[in-house]
Amino acid sequence: MDPERWRKIEALYEAARGVDAARRAAVLEEGCGGDESLRREVESLLAHGENAGRFMEVPALAMLPEAARPAVGQRISHYQIQEKLGEGGMGVVYKAEDTRLHRTVALKFIRPDVVEDRGLKARFLTEAEAAAALIHPNICVVHEIDEADGMSSTALGTVKAES
C-alpha cells in the first residue's frame, strides 16, 4: 500500500472514530467518495478498534477450560500444587511443594495456546533463562524448566512463608 493511500485511511479512521454511528456513515460517505475498497478498509479498522476495547476485559486464562489448568491439590511431576498465587498474559503461577527436596517453590505454567506458538514459547524460555542468570535476594532462583502431564512450567525459587 502506498503511503498516500495509508494517510487517507488513517485520516478517515480518525475522523470516523470519534463520532456516533449516524454521523460516522456520513463521514465515511463523504471521505471515501465512492471508493468502496477505501471504505471497507476504514470500516475494518473501526470494527477492530471497537473490539480492542473489550480485549482485556476477561483475562485469557479465565477463558481456558478448567481441565487445561493445574488444580490445587494436583501433583505434577514431583510438585504438589498448594495454591494459586497469580496470573498474567502468558500463564499462571502456583505455590507448590517440591516433594523431592522438601521446599516450597513457585511454579509458572504457560497457557496451552502459548505452548503451540513457537514464538511465545521461545519468549517464555528466554524469560526463564534470563531470570536464571540473575542472583539477588529479591528475585526467585529458577530451578528448572520442564514439561509434565502436557504442561510446560518453570520451577522458581523458594517462596517465603507468610508471617
Contact map, one row per residue, 1 for C-alpha under 8 A:
1110110000000000000000000000000000000000000000000000000000000000000000000000000000000000000000000000000000000000000000000000000000000000000000000000000000000000000
1111110000000000000000000000000000000000000000000000000000000000000000000000000000000000000000000000000000000000000000000000000000000000000000000000000000000000000
1111111000000000000000000000000000000000000000000000000000000000000000000000000000000000000000000000000000000000000000000000000000000000000000000000000000000000000
0111111100000000000000000000000000000000000000000000000000000000000000000000000000000000000000000000000000000000000000000000000000000000000000000000000000000000000
1111111110000000000000000000000000000000000000000000000000000000000000000000000000000000000000000000000000000000000000000000000000000000000000000000000000000000000
1111111111000000000000000000000000000000000000000000000000000000000000000000000000000000000000000000000000000000000000000000000000000000000000000000000000000000000
0011111111100000000000000000000000000000000000000000000000000000000000000000000000000000000000000000000000000000000000000000000000000000000000000000000000000000000
0001111111110000000000000000000000000000000000000000000000000000000000000000000000000000000000000000000000000000000000000000000000000000000000000000000000000000000
0000111111111000000000000000000000000100110000000000000000000000000000000000000000000000000000000000000000000000000000000000000000000000000000000000000000000000000
0000011111111100000000000000000000000000010000000000000000000000000000000000000000000000000000000000000000000000000000000000000000000000000000000000000000000000000
0000001111111110000000000000000000000000000000000000000000000000000000000000000000000000000000000000000000000000000000000000000000000000000000000000000000000000000
0000000111111111000000000011001000000000010000000000000000000000000000000000000000000000000000000000000000000000000000000000000000000000000000000000000000000000000
0000000011111111100000000000000000000000011011000000000000000000000000000000000000000000000000000000000000000000000000000000000000000000000000000000000000000000000
0000000001111111110000000000000000000000000000000000000000000000000000000000000000000000000000000000000000000000000000000000000000000000000000000000000000000000000
0000000000111111111000000010000000000000000000000000000000000000000000000000000000000000000000000000000000000000000000000000000000000000000000000000000000000000000
0000000000011111111000010011000000000000000000000000000000000000000000000000000000000000000000000000000000000000000000000000000000000000000000000000000000000000000
0000000000001111111000010000000000000000000001000000000000000000000000000000000000000000000000000000000000000000000000000000000000000000000000000000000000000000000
0000000000000111111100000000000000000000000000000000000000000000000000000000000000000000000000000000000000000000000000000000000000000000000000000000000000000000000
0000000000000011111110110000000000000000000000000000000000000000000000000000000000000000000000000000000000000000000000000000000000000000000000000000000000000000000
0000000000000000011111110000000000000000000000000000000000000000000000000000000000000000000000000000000000000000000000000000000000000000000000000000000000000000000
0000000000000000001111111000000000000000000000000000000000000000000000000000000000000000000000000000000000000000000000000000000000000000000000000000000000000000000
0000000000000000000111111100000000000000000000000000000000000000000000000000000000000000000000000000000000000000000000000000000000000000000000000000000000000000000
0000000000000000001111111110000000000000000000000000000000000000000000000000000000000000000000000000000000000000000000000000000000000000000000000000000000000000000
0000000000000001101111111111000000000000000000000000000000000000000000000000000000000000000000000000000000000000000000000000000000000000000000000000000000000000000
0000000000000000000011111111100000000000000000000000000000000000000000000000000000000000000000000000000000000000000000000000000000000000000000000000000000000000000
0000000000000000000001111111110000000000000000000000000000000000000000000000000000000000000000000000000000000000000000000000000000000000000000000000000000000000000
0000000000010011000000111111111000000000000000000000000000000000000000000000000000000000000000000000000000000000000000000000000000000000000000000000000000000000000
0000000000010001000000011111111100000010000000000000000000000000000000000000000000000000000000000000000000000000000000000000000000000000000000000000000000000000000
0000000000000000000000001111111111000010000000000000000000000000000000000000000000000000000000000000000000000000000000000000000000000000000000000000000000000000000
0000000000000000000000000111111110000000000000000000000000000000000000000000000000000000000000000000000000000000000000000000000000000000000000000000000000000000000
0000000000010000000000000011111110000000000000000000000000000000000000000000000000000000000000000000000000000000000000000000000000000000000000000000000000000000000
0000000000000000000000000001111111110110000000000000000000000000000000000000000000000000000000000000000000000000000000000000000000000000000000000000000000000000000
0000000000000000000000000000111111100000000000000000000000000000000000000000000000000000000000000000000000000000000000000000000000000000000000000000000000000000000
0000000000000000000000000000100111110000000000000000000000000000000000000000000000000000000000000000000000000000000000000000000000000000000000000000000000000000000
0000000000000000000000000000000111111110000000000000000000000000000000000000000000000000000000000000000000000000000000000000000000000000000000000000000000000000000
0000000000000000000000000000000101111111000000000000000000000000000000000000000000000000000000000000000000000000000000000000000000000000000000000000000000000000000
0000000000000000000000000000000000111111100000000000000000000000000000000000000000000000000000000000000000000000000000000000000000000000000000000000000000000000000
0000000010000000000000000000000100111111110000000000000000000000000000000000000000000000000000000000000000000000000000000000000000000000000000000000000000000000000
0000000000000000000000000001100100111111111000000000000000000000000000000000000000000000000000000000000000000000000000000000000000000000000000000000000000000000000
0000000000000000000000000000000000011111111100000000000000000000000000000000000000000000000000000000000000000000000000000000000000000000000000000000000000000000000
0000000010000000000000000000000000001111111110000000000000000000000000000000000000000000000000000000000000000000000000000000000000000000000000000000000000000000000
0000000011011000000000000000000000000111111111000000000000000000000000000000000000000000000000000000000000000000000000000000000000000000000000000000000000000000000
0000000000001000000000000000000000000011111111100000000000000000000000000000000000000000000000000000000000000000000000000000000000000000000000000000000000000000000
0000000000000000000000000000000000000001111111110000000000000000000000000000000000000000000000000000000000000000000000000000000000000000000000000000000000000000000
0000000000001000000000000000000000000000111111111000000000000000000000000000000000000000000000000000000000000000000000000000000000000000000000000000000000000000000
0000000000001000100000000000000000000000011111111100000000000000000000000000000000000000000000000000000000000000000000000000000000000000000000000000000000000000000
0000000000000000000000000000000000000000001111111110000000000000000000000000000000000000000000000000000000000000000000000000000000000000000000000000000000000000000
0000000000000000000000000000000000000000000111111111000000000000000000000000000000000000000000000000000000000000000000000000000000000000000000000000000000000000000
0000000000000000000000000000000000000000000011111111100000000000000000000000000000000000000000000000000000000000000000000000000000000000000000000000000000000000000
0000000000000000000000000000000000000000000001111111110000000000000000000000000000000000000000000000000000000000000000000000000000000000000000000000000000000000000
0000000000000000000000000000000000000000000000111111111000000000000000000000000000000000000000000000000000000000000000000000000000000000000000000000000000000000000
0000000000000000000000000000000000000000000000011111111100000000000000000000000000000000000000000000000000000000000000000000000000000000000000000000000000000000000
0000000000000000000000000000000000000000000000001111111110000000000000000000000000000000000000000000000000000000000000000000000000000000000000000000000000000000000
0000000000000000000000000000000000000000000000000111111111000000000000000000000000000000000000000000000000000000000000000000000000000000000000000000000000000000000
0000000000000000000000000000000000000000000000000011111111000000000000000000000000000000000000000000000000000000000000000000000000000000000000000000000000000000000
0000000000000000000000000000000000000000000000000001111111100000000000000000000000000000000000000000000000000000000000000000000000000000000000000000000000000000000
0000000000000000000000000000000000000000000000000000111111100000000000000000000000000000000000000000000000000000000000000000000000000000000000000000000000000000000
0000000000000000000000000000000000000000000000000000011111110110000000000000000000000000000000000000000000000000000000000000000000000000000000000000000000000000000
0000000000000000000000000000000000000000000000000000000111111110000000000000000000000001100000000000000000000000000000000000000000000000000000000000000000000000000
0000000000000000000000000000000000000000000000000000000001111111000000000000000000000000100000000000000000000000000000000000000000000000000000000000000000000000000
0000000000000000000000000000000000000000000000000000000000111111000000000000000000000010101100000000000000000010000000000000000000000000000000000000000000000000000
0000000000000000000000000000000000000000000000000000000001111111100000000000000000000000000000000000000000000000000000000000000000000000000000000000000000000000000
0000000000000000000000000000000000000000000000000000000001111111100000000000000000000000000000000000000000000000000000000000000000000000000000000000000000000000000
0000000000000000000000000000000000000000000000000000000000011111110110000000000000000000000000000000000000000000000000000000000000000000000000000000000000000000000
0000000000000000000000000000000000000000000000000000000000000111111110000000000000000000000000000000000000000000000000000000000000000000000000000000000000000000000
0000000000000000000000000000000000000000000000000000000000000001111110000000000000000000000000000000000000000000000000000000000000000000000000000000000000000000000
0000000000000000000000000000000000000000000000000000000000000000111111000000000000000000000000000000000000000000000000000000000000000000000000000000000000000000000
0000000000000000000000000000000000000000000000000000000000000001111111000000000000000000000000000000000000000001000000000000000000000000000000000000000000000000000
0000000000000000000000000000000000000000000000000000000000000001111111100000000000000000000000000000000000000000000000000000000000000000000000000000000000000000000
0000000000000000000000000000000000000000000000000000000000000000001111110100000010000000000000000000000000000000000000000000000000000000000000000000000000000000000
0000000000000000000000000000000000000000000000000000000000000000000011111100000010000000000000000000000000000000000000000000000000000000000000000000000000000000000
0000000000000000000000000000000000000000000000000000000000000000000001111100000011110000000000000000000000000000000000000000000000000000000000000000000000000000000
0000000000000000000000000000000000000000000000000000000000000000000000111110000111000000000000000000000000000000000000000000000000000000000000000000000000000000000
0000000000000000000000000000000000000000000000000000000000000000000001111111000110000000000000000000000000000000000000000000000000000000000000000000000000000000000
0000000000000000000000000000000000000000000000000000000000000000000000001111111110000000000000000000000000000000000000000000000000000000000000000000000000000000000
0000000000000000000000000000000000000000000000000000000000000000000000000111111110000000000000000000000000000000000000000000000000000000000000000001100000000000000
0000000000000000000000000000000000000000000000000000000000000000000000000011111000000000000000000000000000000000000000000000000000000000000000000001100000000000000
0000000000000000000000000000000000000000000000000000000000000000000000000011111100000000000000000111000000000000000000000000000000000000000000000000000000000000000
0000000000000000000000000000000000000000000000000000000000000000000000000011111110000000000000011110000000000000000000000000000000000000000000000000000000000000000
0000000000000000000000000000000000000000000000000000000000000000000000001111011111000000000000011110000000000000000000000000000000000000000000000000000000000000000
0000000000000000000000000000000000000000000000000000000000000000000001111111001111100000000001111000000000000000000000000000000000000000000000000000000000000000000
0000000000000000000000000000000000000000000000000000000000000000000000011000000111110000000001111000000000000000000000000000000000000000000000000000000000000000000
0000000000000000000000000000000000000000000000000000000000000000000000010000000011111000000001110000000000000000000000000000000000000000000000000000000000000000000
0000000000000000000000000000000000000000000000000000000000000000000000010000000001111100000111100000000000000000000000000000000000000000000000000000000000000000000
0000000000000000000000000000000000000000000000000000000000000000000000000000000000111110000111100000000000000000000000000000000000000000000000000000000000000000000
0000000000000000000000000000000000000000000000000000000000000000000000000000000000011111000111000000000000000000000000000000000000000000000000000000000000000000000
0000000000000000000000000000000000000000000000000000000000001000000000000000000000001111111110000000000000000000000000000000000000000000000000000000000000000000000
0000000000000000000000000000000000000000000000000000000000100000000000000000000000000111111100000000000000000000000000000000000000000000000000000000000000000000000
0000000000000000000000000000000000000000000000000000000000111000000000000000000000000011111000000000000000000000000000000000000000000000000000000000000000000000000
0000000000000000000000000000000000000000000000000000000000000000000000000000000000000011111100000000000000000110010000000001000000000000000000000000000000000000000
0000000000000000000000000000000000000000000000000000000000001000000000000000000000000011111110000000000000011110000000000000000000000000000000000000000000000000000
0000000000000000000000000000000000000000000000000000000000001000000000000000000000011111011111000000000000011110000000000000000000000000000000000000000000000000000
0000000000000000000000000000000000000000000000000000000000000000000000000000000000011110001111100000000001111000000000000000000000000000000000000000000000000000000
0000000000000000000000000000000000000000000000000000000000000000000000000000000011111100000111110000000001110000000000000000000000000000000000000000000000000000000
0000000000000000000000000000000000000000000000000000000000000000000000000000000011111000000011111000000111100000000000000000000000000000000000000000000000000010000
0000000000000000000000000000000000000000000000000000000000000000000000000000001111100000000001111100000111100000000000000000000000000000000000000000000000000000000
0000000000000000000000000000000000000000000000000000000000000000000000000000001111000000000000111110011110000000000000000000000000000000000000000000000000000000000
0000000000000000000000000000000000000000000000000000000000000000000000000000011100000000000000011111111110000000000000000000000000000000000000000000000000000000000
0000000000000000000000000000000000000000000000000000000000000000000000000000011100000000000000001111111000000000000000000000000000000000000000000000000000000000000
0000000000000000000000000000000000000000000000000000000000000000000000000000010000000000000000000111110000000000000000000000000000000000000000000000000000000000000
0000000000000000000000000000000000000000000000000000000000000000000000000000000000000000000000000111111000000000000000000000000000000000000000000000000000000000000
0000000000000000000000000000000000000000000000000000000000000000000000000000000000000000000000001111111100000000000000000000000000000000000000000000000000000000000
0000000000000000000000000000000000000000000000000000000000000000000000000000000000000000000000001110111110000000000000000000000000000000000000000000000000000100000
0000000000000000000000000000000000000000000000000000000000000000000000000000000000000000000000111100011111000000000000000000000000000000000000000000000000000111000
0000000000000000000000000000000000000000000000000000000000000000000000000000000000000000000000111100001111100000000000000000000000000000000000000000000000111110000
0000000000000000000000000000000000000000000000000000000000000000000000000000000000000000000011110000000111110000000000000000000000000000000000000000000000111110000
0000000000000000000000000000000000000000000000000000000000000000000000000000000000000000000011110000000011111000000000000000000000000000000000000000000011110000000
0000000000000000000000000000000000000000000000000000000000000000000000000000000000000000001111000000000001111100000000000000000000000000000000000000000011110000000
0000000000000000000000000000000000000000000000000000000000000000000000000000000000000000001110000000000000111110000000000000000000000000000000000000001111000000000
0000000000000000000000000000000000000000000000000000000000000000000000000000000000000000011100000000000000011111011000000001000000000000000000000000001110000000000
0000000000000000000000000000000000000000000000000000000000001000000000000000000000000000011100000000000000001111111000000000000000000000000000000000000000000000000
0000000000000000000000000000000000000000000000000000000000000000000100000000000000000000000000000000000000000111111100000000000000000000000000000000001000000000000
0000000000000000000000000000000000000000000000000000000000000000000000000000000000000000000000000000000000000011111110000000000000000000000000000000000000000000000
0000000000000000000000000000000000000000000000000000000000000000000000000000000000000000010000000000000000000111111111011000000000000000000000000000000000000000000
0000000000000000000000000000000000000000000000000000000000000000000000000000000000000000000000000000000000000111111111011000000000000000000000000000000100000000000
0000000000000000000000000000000000000000000000000000000000000000000000000000000000000000000000000000000000000001111111001000000000000000000000000000000000000000000
0000000000000000000000000000000000000000000000000000000000000000000000000000000000000000000000000000000000000000111111111000000000000000000000000000000000000000000
0000000000000000000000000000000000000000000000000000000000000000000000000000000000000000000000000000000000000000011111111100000000000000000000000000000000000000000
0000000000000000000000000000000000000000000000000000000000000000000000000000000000000000000000000000000000000000000011111110000000000000000000000000000000000000000
0000000000000000000000000000000000000000000000000000000000000000000000000000000000000000000000000000000000000000011011111111000000000000000000000000000000000000000
0000000000000000000000000000000000000000000000000000000000000000000000000000000000000000000000000000000000000000011111111111100000000000000000000000000000000000000
0000000000000000000000000000000000000000000000000000000000000000000000000000000000000000000000000000000000000000000001111111110000000000000000000000000000000000000
0000000000000000000000000000000000000000000000000000000000000000000000000000000000000000000000000000000000000000000000111111111000000000000000000000000000000000000
0000000000000000000000000000000000000000000000000000000000000000000000000000000000000000010000000000000000000100000000011111111100000000000000000000000000000000000
0000000000000000000000000000000000000000000000000000000000000000000000000000000000000000000000000000000000000000000000001111111110000000000000001000000000000000000
0000000000000000000000000000000000000000000000000000000000000000000000000000000000000000000000000000000000000000000000000111111111000000000000000000000000000000000
0000000000000000000000000000000000000000000000000000000000000000000000000000000000000000000000000000000000000000000000000011111111100000000000000000000000000000000
0000000000000000000000000000000000000000000000000000000000000000000000000000000000000000000000000000000000000000000000000001111111110000000001001000000001000000000
0000000000000000000000000000000000000000000000000000000000000000000000000000000000000000000000000000000000000000000000000000111111111000000000000000000000000000000
0000000000000000000000000000000000000000000000000000000000000000000000000000000000000000000000000000000000000000000000000000011111111100000000000000000000000000000
0000000000000000000000000000000000000000000000000000000000000000000000000000000000000000000000000000000000000000000000000000001111111100001111000000000000000000000
0000000000000000000000000000000000000000000000000000000000000000000000000000000000000000000000000000000000000000000000000000000111111110000011100000000000000000000
0000000000000000000000000000000000000000000000000000000000000000000000000000000000000000000000000000000000000000000000000000000011111110000000000000000000000000000
0000000000000000000000000000000000000000000000000000000000000000000000000000000000000000000000000000000000000000000000000000000001111111001010000000000000000000000
0000000000000000000000000000000000000000000000000000000000000000000000000000000000000000000000000000000000000000000000000000000000011111101010000000000000000000000
0000000000000000000000000000000000000000000000000000000000000000000000000000000000000000000000000000000000000000000000000000000000000111111100000000000000000000000
0000000000000000000000000000000000000000000000000000000000000000000000000000000000000000000000000000000000000000000000000000000000000011111100000000000000000000000
0000000000000000000000000000000000000000000000000000000000000000000000000000000000000000000000000000000000000000000000000000000000000001111100000000000000000000000
0000000000000000000000000000000000000000000000000000000000000000000000000000000000000000000000000000000000000000000000000000000000100111111110000000000000000000000
0000000000000000000000000000000000000000000000000000000000000000000000000000000000000000000000000000000000000000000000000000000000100001111111000000000000011110000
0000000000000000000000000000000000000000000000000000000000000000000000000000000000000000000000000000000000000000000000000000000000110110001111100000000000011100000
0000000000000000000000000000000000000000000000000000000000000000000000000000000000000000000000000000000000000000000000000000000100110000000111111000000001111000000
0000000000000000000000000000000000000000000000000000000000000000000000000000000000000000000000000000000000000000000000000000000000010000000011111000000001111000000
0000000000000000000000000000000000000000000000000000000000000000000000000000000000000000000000000000000000000000000000000000000000000000000001111100000001110000000
0000000000000000000000000000000000000000000000000000000000000000000000000000000000000000000000000000000000000000000000000000100100000000000001111110000111100000000
0000000000000000000000000000000000000000000000000000000000000000000000000000000000000000000000000000000000000000000000000000000000000000000000011111000111100000000
0000000000000000000000000000000000000000000000000000000000000000000000000000000000000000000000000000000000000000000000000000000000000000000000001111111110000000000
0000000000000000000000000000000000000000000000000000000000000000000000000001100000000000000000000000000000000000000000000000000000000000000000000111111110000000000
0000000000000000000000000000000000000000000000000000000000000000000000000001100000000000000000000000000000000000000000000000000000000000000000000011111000000000000
0000000000000000000000000000000000000000000000000000000000000000000000000000000000000000000000000000000000000000000000000000000000000000000000000011111100000000000
0000000000000000000000000000000000000000000000000000000000000000000000000000000000000000000000000000000000001101000000000000000000000000000000000011111110000000000
0000000000000000000000000000000000000000000000000000000000000000000000000000000000000000000000000000000000001100001000000000000000000000000000001111011111000000000
0000000000000000000000000000000000000000000000000000000000000000000000000000000000000000000000000000000000111100000000000000000000000000000000001111001111100000000
0000000000000000000000000000000000000000000000000000000000000000000000000000000000000000000000000000000000111000000000000000000100000000000001111100000111110000000
0000000000000000000000000000000000000000000000000000000000000000000000000000000000000000000000000000000011110000000000000000000000000000000001111100000011111000000
0000000000000000000000000000000000000000000000000000000000000000000000000000000000000000000000000000000011110000000000000000000000000000000111110000000001111100000
0000000000000000000000000000000000000000000000000000000000000000000000000000000000000000000000000000000011000000000000000000000000000000000111100000000000111110000
0000000000000000000000000000000000000000000000000000000000000000000000000000000000000000000000000000001111000000000000000000000000000000000110000000000000011111000
0000000000000000000000000000000000000000000000000000000000000000000000000000000000000000000000100000000111000000000000000000000000000000000100000000000000001111100
0000000000000000000000000000000000000000000000000000000000000000000000000000000000000000000000000000000100000000000000000000000000000000000000000000000000000111110
0000000000000000000000000000000000000000000000000000000000000000000000000000000000000000000000000000000000000000000000000000000000000000000000000000000000000011111
0000000000000000000000000000000000000000000000000000000000000000000000000000000000000000000000000000000000000000000000000000000000000000000000000000000000000001111
0000000000000000000000000000000000000000000000000000000000000000000000000000000000000000000000000000000000000000000000000000000000000000000000000000000000000000111
